[in-house]
């Protein structure tokens, strides 16, 4: 049997890759930062390609690597990898999401302490020949309130360490139940309350449209004066121009930032010249231990892939046996899409999640579909790269989500098989149902008790409203004036003048301000933004 060729094109800790170098069935090769011609030659016959963030794994390169079966990212983010192209080619993409958590949490604490005691500024002052003790009067962490936005793996590591300093911790995570937050020793609050009450705030949520400019100009108007802000998560969480203004006028006392909306940070960024800002060049995962863990975790996954032919932690392809995957086909994608859809229309933290299978589902098919649906439910919460099919059940348990399943051989909605996902939240139940009408024809057929018929794809505004004259017109007029183009509209209702739902497919993201205006229209009850 020929050896599996593994190519490494970025600097990945060689100590962590020892198991690959020693494996008799694997040929490990290094071609660090190759030029295009050298890379094309190096990819010949390669089955596994290992990268960090420097190598750009484009659709073109994936197409040229005819033997490629697995791409491994030594780290968390996969922005440099074309996931869609890899999926089309049947190439699995894996990462190492857990290996960096401790390093990121410790860097957060390092920045928090540096902010509290003016460490970089005092260091620069002494090196400049000065001795300005009174200028750098600091603050103790003990007794201060820390606001943690995002109570996932890194957020929890941070809050545990903060509690050991004697800090009071309050937190916000819409997908963690109040009961679980209290188990962690955290008082659950809204983002607005957190900003108004906290002495220090640290951000630990994924990036994307849902969280872009979470710390916005309007949010900064409501902060506790003198707040110290730390961000080691994603650069686009903060409106940097608005933060610079808040730092200048004293609303924000100081900030420590490890990530930025554009990296490297622009030379003309207003943040560079501010004395009350600490800036580090994306060092959250930059420890020898973290890099070793990343490489070791990745190497173990490659060995597993070589010996079993499966990548259970793949971000883009399910890790079930190929016979099951082939039999289910597009149902796997539909299950995940329904889960993503459901999360984005929820109010409150998820306490319970149930998959209801109606019709001709085999027992062997229910588990893979349920896991795909659960992965879809969790992805908007924790981020695209943080959850896989194999980790989804454990991650749900970690967040206090009870997972269940029901099955009924009978089926409604005029289809042979129907999958319904239901989430019980602090605000009550919500559900979404879907089916595959034909090859290439996935559909969402119910939202709660209301019948609809829509494709689970693209950007959508989902409105709950009263079925009354003029509601659709008012919605269309507002969006038209805002320059929003409606590509498709679907409505559902149970009875005239009762509860109804309106789903609008749009061509581009709709600003949160516009969505807020929609929610204030007469007859509109709720507005959600869904992106699939």
C-alpha positions as CSV (number, residue, x, y, z in Angstrom):
1,X,0.0,0.0,0.0
2,X,1.4,3.4,-0.9
3,X,2.0,5.9,1.9
4,X,-0.4,8.8,2.6
5,X,1.4,12.0,1.6
6,X,1.0,14.9,4.1
7,X,2.2,18.3,3.1
8,X,2.9,21.2,5.6
9,X,3.1,24.7,4.0
10,X,3.1,26.8,7.2
11,X,5.2,26.8,10.4
12,X,3.6,24.2,12.6
13,X,5.3,23.0,15.7
14,X,7.4,20.0,14.5
15,X,7.4,18.4,18.0
16,X,3.6,18.2,17.8
17,X,3.8,16.5,14.4
18,X,6.2,13.7,15.6
19,X,3.5,11.1,15.4
20,X,3.1,11.8,11.7
21,X,6.9,11.7,11.0
22,X,7.1,8.3,12.9
23,X,4.1,6.7,11.3
24,X,5.1,3.9,8.8
25,X,2.2,4.6,6.5
26,X,2.7,8.4,6.3
27,X,5.1,10.4,4.3
28,X,5.5,13.9,5.9
29,X,6.9,16.7,3.7
30,X,7.5,20.4,4.4
31,X,7.4,23.2,1.9
32,X,7.1,26.3,3.9
33,X,5.6,29.5,2.2
34,X,6.2,28.1,-1.3
35,X,5.9,30.2,-4.5
36,X,3.0,29.2,-6.7
37,X,5.0,27.0,-9.1
38,X,6.7,25.2,-6.2
39,X,3.3,24.7,-4.4
40,X,1.7,23.2,-7.5
41,X,4.5,20.7,-7.8
42,X,4.5,20.0,-4.1
43,X,0.7,19.2,-4.1
44,X,1.1,16.4,-6.6
45,X,-0.2,13.2,-5.0
46,X,-0.8,14.9,-1.6
47,X,-3.7,13.5,0.4
48,X,-3.5,15.7,3.4
49,X,-2.6,19.4,3.5
50,X,-1.7,21.1,6.8
51,X,-1.7,24.9,7.1
52,X,-2.0,27.8,9.6
53,X,-3.4,31.1,8.5
54,X,-0.6,32.2,6.1
55,X,-1.4,29.8,3.3
56,X,-4.5,30.6,1.3
57,X,-6.3,27.4,0.3
58,X,-8.3,28.6,-2.6
59,X,-10.7,26.8,-4.9
60,X,-8.1,26.9,-7.6
61,X,-5.5,25.1,-5.4
62,X,-8.1,22.6,-4.2
63,X,-9.0,21.8,-7.8
64,X,-5.3,21.3,-8.7
65,X,-4.7,18.9,-5.8
66,X,-6.4,15.9,-7.4
67,X,-5.4,13.5,-4.6
68,X,-6.4,15.8,-1.8
69,X,-8.8,14.3,0.8
70,X,-8.2,16.3,4.0
71,X,-7.2,19.9,4.8
72,X,-6.0,20.5,8.4
73,X,-5.9,24.0,10.0
74,X,-3.5,24.3,12.9
75,X,-5.8,26.7,14.9
76,X,-9.4,27.7,15.0
77,X,-10.3,30.1,12.1
78,X,-10.6,28.8,8.6
79,X,-11.1,32.1,6.8
80,X,-8.1,31.2,4.6
81,X,-9.7,28.0,3.4
82,X,-12.5,27.9,0.8
83,X,-14.9,25.6,2.7
84,X,-17.4,25.5,-0.1
85,X,-14.9,24.4,-2.7
86,X,-13.5,21.7,-0.4
87,X,-17.1,20.5,0.2
88,X,-17.8,20.3,-3.5
89,X,-14.7,18.2,-4.0
90,X,-15.5,16.0,-1.0
91,X,-12.4,17.2,0.8
92,X,-12.8,17.2,4.6
93,X,-11.6,20.3,6.5
94,X,-10.6,20.0,10.2
95,X,-9.2,22.4,12.8
96,X,-8.1,22.4,16.4
97,X,-10.7,24.5,18.2
98,X,-10.0,23.6,21.8
99,X,-6.2,23.8,21.9
100,X,-6.0,27.6,22.1
101,X,-8.6,28.2,24.8
102,X,-6.2,28.4,27.8
103,X,-3.8,30.6,25.9
104,X,-6.5,33.0,24.9
105,X,-8.0,33.1,28.4
106,X,-4.6,33.8,29.9
107,X,-3.8,36.6,27.4
108,X,-7.2,38.1,28.3
109,X,-6.1,38.2,32.0
110,X,-2.7,39.5,31.1
111,X,-4.3,42.5,29.3
112,X,-6.8,43.0,32.1
113,X,-4.0,43.3,34.7
114,X,-1.9,45.5,32.4
115,X,-4.9,47.8,32.0
116,X,-5.5,47.9,35.8
117,X,-1.9,48.8,36.6
118,X,-0.8,50.7,33.5
119,X,2.0,48.3,33.0
120,X,3.0,49.2,29.3
121,X,2.8,52.9,30.0
122,X,4.8,52.7,33.2
123,X,7.4,50.5,31.5
124,X,7.8,53.1,28.7
125,X,8.1,55.9,31.2
126,X,10.9,54.3,33.2
127,X,12.8,53.4,30.0
128,X,12.5,57.1,28.9
129,X,14.3,58.1,32.1
130,X,11.3,59.2,34.1
131,X,10.0,58.1,37.6
132,X,6.2,59.0,37.6
133,X,4.7,56.9,40.4
134,X,1.7,59.2,41.0
135,X,0.8,59.3,37.3
136,X,0.3,55.5,37.1
137,X,-2.0,55.0,40.1
138,X,-3.8,51.7,39.3
139,X,-6.9,49.8,40.4
140,X,-7.3,46.4,42.1
141,X,-9.3,43.7,40.5
142,X,-10.7,42.5,43.8
143,X,-14.2,43.8,44.3
144,X,-14.6,45.0,40.8
145,X,-17.3,43.8,38.4
146,X,-16.3,41.9,35.3
147,X,-18.7,41.6,32.4
148,X,-18.1,38.6,30.2
149,X,-19.9,38.6,26.9
150,X,-19.9,35.0,25.7
151,X,-19.9,32.1,28.1
152,X,-18.3,29.5,25.9
153,X,-15.1,27.6,26.5
154,X,-12.8,30.7,26.6
155,X,-15.3,32.9,28.5
156,X,-15.6,30.2,31.2
157,X,-11.8,29.9,31.6
158,X,-11.6,33.7,32.0
159,X,-14.5,34.0,34.5
160,X,-13.0,31.2,36.7
161,X,-9.7,33.1,36.9
162,X,-11.5,36.4,37.5
163,X,-13.4,34.8,40.4
164,X,-10.2,33.8,42.0
165,X,-9.2,37.5,42.0
166,X,-12.3,38.2,44.0
167,X,-14.2,39.8,41.1
168,X,-17.9,39.8,40.8
169,X,-18.8,38.3,37.4
170,X,-21.8,39.1,35.4
171,X,-22.3,37.7,31.9
172,X,-24.3,37.7,28.7
173,X,-24.9,34.8,26.4
174,X,-28.3,34.5,24.9
175,X,-27.7,30.7,24.3
176,X,-26.8,29.8,27.9
177,X,-29.8,29.4,30.2
178,X,-30.0,31.5,33.3
179,X,-29.8,28.4,35.5
180,X,-26.5,27.3,33.9
181,X,-25.1,30.8,34.1
182,X,-25.8,30.8,37.9
183,X,-24.1,27.4,38.2
184,X,-21.0,29.0,36.8
185,X,-21.3,31.8,39.4
186,X,-22.3,34.3,36.9
187,X,-25.3,36.7,37.1
188,X,-27.0,36.7,33.7
189,X,-27.8,40.1,32.4
190,X,-28.5,41.9,29.1
191,X,-25.7,43.4,27.0
192,X,-27.0,46.9,28.0
193,X,-27.0,46.1,31.7
194,X,-23.6,44.5,31.5
195,X,-22.1,47.6,29.9
196,X,-23.8,49.8,32.4
197,X,-22.6,47.9,35.5
198,X,-19.2,46.6,34.6
199,X,-15.8,48.0,35.6
200,X,-14.1,45.6,33.1
201,X,-15.7,44.0,30.0
202,X,-14.2,41.2,28.0
203,X,-15.6,39.8,24.7
204,X,-15.6,36.1,23.8
205,X,-18.2,35.6,21.0
206,X,-17.7,34.6,17.4
207,X,-17.7,37.2,14.6
208,X,-20.2,37.6,11.8
209,X,-23.3,39.7,11.0
210,X,-25.0,38.8,14.3
211,X,-22.2,40.3,16.4
212,X,-20.6,42.9,14.1
213,X,-20.2,46.1,16.0
214,X,-21.7,44.6,19.2
215,X,-19.8,47.4,20.8
216,X,-21.3,50.2,18.7
217,X,-21.5,53.9,19.0
218,X,-25.0,53.6,20.6
219,X,-23.8,50.8,23.0
220,X,-20.9,53.0,24.1
221,X,-23.3,55.7,25.2
222,X,-24.6,53.4,27.9
223,X,-21.4,52.2,29.5
224,X,-20.3,52.8,33.1
225,X,-18.0,55.8,32.9
226,X,-14.3,54.7,33.0
227,X,-15.0,51.2,31.8
228,X,-12.0,49.1,30.8
229,X,-12.6,47.0,27.6
230,X,-10.7,43.9,26.5
231,X,-11.1,42.1,23.2
232,X,-9.2,38.9,22.3
233,X,-12.0,37.4,20.3
234,X,-12.8,39.0,16.9
235,X,-11.9,42.5,15.6
236,X,-15.3,43.2,14.0
237,X,-17.1,43.0,17.4
238,X,-16.1,46.6,18.0
239,X,-16.7,49.8,16.0
240,X,-13.1,51.0,16.3
241,X,-13.9,54.6,15.3
242,X,-16.6,54.9,17.9
243,X,-14.3,53.3,20.5
244,X,-11.6,55.8,19.8
245,X,-14.0,58.7,20.4
246,X,-15.2,57.0,23.7
247,X,-11.6,56.7,24.8
248,X,-10.9,60.3,24.1
249,X,-13.9,61.7,26.0
250,X,-13.4,59.3,29.0
251,X,-16.6,57.2,28.7
252,X,-14.2,54.3,28.2
253,X,-11.3,54.7,30.6
254,X,-8.9,52.3,28.7
255,X,-9.0,49.4,26.2
256,X,-6.7,46.4,25.5
257,X,-7.1,45.0,22.0
258,X,-5.5,41.9,20.5
259,X,-7.7,41.7,17.4
260,X,-8.8,44.2,14.9
261,X,-11.3,44.7,12.0
262,X,-8.4,44.7,9.6
263,X,-5.1,43.0,10.3
264,X,-2.4,44.2,10.5
265,X,-3.9,47.3,12.1
266,X,-3.8,50.2,9.7
267,X,-1.0,52.7,10.2
268,X,-3.5,55.6,10.3
269,X,-5.9,53.8,12.8
270,X,-7.1,56.4,15.5
271,X,-6.3,53.7,18.1
272,X,-2.6,53.8,17.5
273,X,-2.0,57.3,19.0
274,X,-4.1,57.0,22.2
275,X,-2.2,56.7,25.5
276,X,-5.0,54.7,27.2
277,X,-4.9,51.8,24.7
278,X,-2.8,48.6,24.8
279,X,-2.4,47.0,21.4
280,X,-1.0,43.5,20.8
281,X,-0.7,41.8,17.3
282,X,-3.2,38.9,17.7
283,X,-1.2,37.0,20.3
284,X,-4.1,35.1,21.9
285,X,-2.9,31.7,20.8
286,X,0.8,32.6,20.7
287,X,2.2,30.3,23.4
288,X,4.6,27.4,22.8
289,X,2.2,25.2,24.7
290,X,-0.8,26.2,22.7
291,X,1.1,25.7,19.4
292,X,2.2,22.3,20.5
293,X,-1.3,21.3,21.5
294,X,-2.6,22.5,18.2
295,X,-0.1,20.4,16.3
296,X,-0.5,17.4,18.4
297,X,-4.3,17.5,18.1
298,X,-4.0,17.9,14.3
299,X,-1.5,15.1,14.0
300,X,-3.8,12.7,16.0
301,X,-6.7,13.6,13.7
302,X,-4.6,12.9,10.6
303,X,-3.5,9.5,11.9
304,X,-7.1,8.7,12.7
305,X,-8.1,9.7,9.2
306,X,-5.4,7.5,7.7
307,X,-6.2,4.5,9.7
308,X,-10.0,4.7,9.7
309,X,-10.7,6.7,6.6
310,X,-13.0,9.1,8.4
311,X,-12.7,12.7,9.8
312,X,-15.3,12.8,12.5
313,X,-14.4,16.4,13.5
314,X,-14.7,17.7,10.0
315,X,-16.3,21.2,9.7
316,X,-17.8,20.6,6.3
317,X,-18.5,16.8,5.9
318,X,-20.2,14.4,8.4
319,X,-18.0,11.8,10.0
320,X,-20.5,8.9,9.7
321,X,-20.0,5.8,7.6
322,X,-20.2,6.5,3.8
323,X,-23.2,4.2,3.3
324,X,-25.3,6.2,5.7
325,X,-24.1,9.5,4.3
326,X,-24.9,8.3,0.7
327,X,-28.4,7.1,1.7
328,X,-29.3,10.4,3.4
329,X,-27.7,12.7,0.8
330,X,-29.2,16.1,0.9
331,X,-31.2,15.4,4.1
332,X,-27.9,16.0,6.1
333,X,-27.6,19.5,4.7
334,X,-31.3,20.2,5.3
335,X,-31.1,19.1,8.9
336,X,-28.2,21.4,9.6
337,X,-29.9,24.3,7.7
338,X,-33.1,23.8,9.8
339,X,-31.0,23.9,13.0
340,X,-29.3,27.1,11.9
341,X,-32.7,28.6,11.0
342,X,-34.2,27.7,14.3
343,X,-31.4,29.3,16.4
344,X,-31.7,32.6,14.6
345,X,-35.5,32.9,15.4
346,X,-35.2,32.0,19.1
347,X,-35.9,34.3,22.0
348,X,-33.9,33.3,25.1
349,X,-31.4,30.5,26.0
350,X,-32.1,27.0,24.8
351,X,-33.0,24.5,27.6
352,X,-34.2,21.6,25.5
353,X,-33.8,20.5,21.8
354,X,-35.9,17.8,20.2
355,X,-35.8,16.2,16.7
356,X,-39.2,14.8,15.6
357,X,-39.0,12.3,12.7
358,X,-42.2,11.7,10.8
359,X,-42.6,9.2,8.0
360,X,-40.1,6.7,6.5
361,X,-36.9,7.4,8.5
362,X,-34.8,4.3,9.3
363,X,-33.5,4.0,12.9
364,X,-29.9,4.2,11.5
365,X,-30.7,7.5,9.8
366,X,-32.1,9.3,12.8
367,X,-28.9,9.8,14.8
368,X,-26.8,11.3,12.0
369,X,-29.7,13.7,11.1
370,X,-30.2,14.6,14.8
371,X,-26.5,15.3,15.2
372,X,-26.4,17.4,12.0
373,X,-29.4,19.4,13.2
374,X,-27.7,19.9,16.6
375,X,-24.6,21.1,14.9
376,X,-26.7,23.6,12.9
377,X,-28.4,24.8,16.1
378,X,-25.1,25.4,17.8
379,X,-23.2,26.9,14.9
380,X,-24.7,30.5,15.1
381,X,-24.1,30.4,18.8
382,X,-20.4,29.3,19.0
383,X,-19.2,30.0,15.5
384,X,-18.6,28.1,12.3
385,X,-15.2,26.7,13.4
386,X,-16.0,25.8,17.0
387,X,-18.4,22.9,16.5
388,X,-18.4,19.7,14.5
389,X,-20.7,16.7,14.2
390,X,-18.6,14.8,16.8
391,X,-18.4,17.6,19.3
392,X,-22.0,18.9,19.0
393,X,-23.6,16.6,21.6
394,X,-20.9,17.3,24.2
395,X,-21.1,21.0,23.5
396,X,-24.9,20.9,24.0
397,X,-24.5,19.1,27.3
398,X,-21.8,21.7,28.3
399,X,-24.4,24.4,27.8
400,X,-27.1,22.6,29.7
401,X,-29.2,21.7,26.6
402,X,-31.2,18.5,26.9
403,X,-31.4,16.7,23.6
404,X,-34.3,14.4,22.7
405,X,-35.8,12.5,19.8
406,X,-39.3,11.3,18.8
407,X,-40.4,9.1,15.8
408,X,-43.8,8.6,14.1
409,X,-44.2,6.4,11.0
410,X,-47.1,8.7,10.0
411,X,-46.4,11.9,8.2
412,X,-48.4,15.0,7.4
413,X,-47.8,18.0,5.1
414,X,-48.2,15.8,2.0
415,X,-44.7,14.4,2.1
416,X,-43.1,11.0,2.7
417,X,-40.7,12.3,5.4
418,X,-40.8,15.4,7.6
419,X,-38.2,16.6,10.1
420,X,-39.3,19.0,12.9
421,X,-36.9,20.7,15.2
422,X,-38.2,22.2,18.5
423,X,-36.3,24.3,21.0
424,X,-37.6,25.0,24.5
425,X,-36.3,28.4,25.6
426,X,-36.7,30.7,28.6
427,X,-39.3,32.5,26.5
428,X,-41.2,29.3,25.4
429,X,-41.1,26.8,22.5
430,X,-40.2,27.5,18.9
431,X,-40.1,25.0,16.0
432,X,-39.2,24.6,12.3
433,X,-40.2,21.8,10.0
434,X,-38.7,20.8,6.6
435,X,-38.5,18.2,4.0
436,X,-36.7,17.2,0.8
437,X,-39.4,17.5,-1.9
438,X,-37.2,16.1,-4.6
439,X,-33.4,16.0,-5.4
440,X,-32.2,19.6,-5.1
441,X,-35.5,20.8,-3.6
442,X,-35.1,21.3,0.2
443,X,-37.9,23.2,1.8
444,X,-39.0,24.8,5.1
445,X,-42.6,23.8,5.4
446,X,-43.6,25.1,8.8
447,X,-42.6,27.8,11.2
448,X,-44.2,26.9,14.5
449,X,-47.8,26.1,13.6
450,X,-47.8,28.2,10.5
451,X,-47.4,26.6,7.0
452,X,-44.9,28.2,4.7
453,X,-42.9,27.1,1.6
454,X,-39.4,28.5,1.3
455,X,-35.9,27.4,0.4
456,X,-33.5,27.3,3.4
457,X,-30.8,29.5,1.8
458,X,-29.6,33.0,1.6
459,X,-30.4,36.1,3.7
460,X,-33.9,36.4,5.2
461,X,-35.9,38.7,7.4
462,X,-38.5,36.7,9.3
463,X,-41.4,38.7,10.8
464,X,-44.1,37.5,13.1
465,X,-47.1,39.7,12.5
466,X,-50.9,40.1,12.7
467,X,-52.7,39.2,9.5
468,X,-54.3,42.6,8.8
469,X,-54.6,44.9,5.8
470,X,-51.6,47.2,5.2
471,X,-49.0,45.2,7.2
472,X,-47.2,43.8,4.1
473,X,-47.5,47.3,2.4
474,X,-45.9,49.0,5.4
475,X,-43.0,46.5,5.5
476,X,-42.4,46.8,1.8
477,X,-42.5,50.6,1.9
478,X,-40.0,50.9,4.7
479,X,-37.6,48.5,3.1
480,X,-38.0,50.2,-0.3
481,X,-37.1,53.6,1.2
482,X,-34.1,52.0,2.9
483,X,-32.9,50.7,-0.5
484,X,-33.4,47.0,0.4
485,X,-34.2,44.8,-2.5
486,X,-36.7,42.0,-1.8
487,X,-35.8,38.9,-3.9
488,X,-38.7,36.7,-2.7
489,X,-41.5,36.9,-0.1
490,X,-43.5,34.0,1.5
491,X,-46.3,34.4,4.0
492,X,-48.2,32.0,6.2
493,X,-51.2,32.2,8.4
494,X,-53.8,30.0,10.2
495,X,-56.8,32.3,10.0
496,X,-57.7,35.8,8.8
497,X,-56.7,38.5,11.3
498,X,-54.8,36.0,13.4
499,X,-51.1,35.3,13.9
500,X,-49.1,35.3,10.7
501,X,-45.5,35.0,9.5
502,X,-43.7,36.8,6.7
503,X,-40.3,35.7,5.3
504,X,-38.5,38.0,3.0
505,X,-35.4,36.9,1.0
506,X,-33.1,39.9,0.4
507,X,-30.0,40.4,-1.7
508,X,-27.7,42.0,0.9
509,X,-27.4,42.3,4.7
510,X,-30.0,44.7,6.3
511,X,-28.7,47.0,9.0
512,X,-29.9,46.4,12.5
513,X,-31.4,49.9,12.6
514,X,-33.7,49.1,9.7
515,X,-34.7,45.8,11.4
516,X,-35.5,47.7,14.6
517,X,-37.8,50.1,12.6
518,X,-39.6,47.1,11.1
519,X,-40.3,45.8,14.6
520,X,-41.9,49.1,15.5
521,X,-44.4,49.0,12.6
522,X,-48.1,48.6,13.4
523,X,-49.0,44.9,13.2
524,X,-45.4,43.6,13.4
525,X,-44.7,41.6,16.6
526,X,-41.1,40.3,16.1
527,X,-38.3,40.6,13.6
528,X,-35.4,38.1,13.2
529,X,-32.5,38.1,10.8
530,X,-31.6,34.7,9.4
531,X,-28.6,33.9,7.3
532,X,-28.0,30.4,5.9
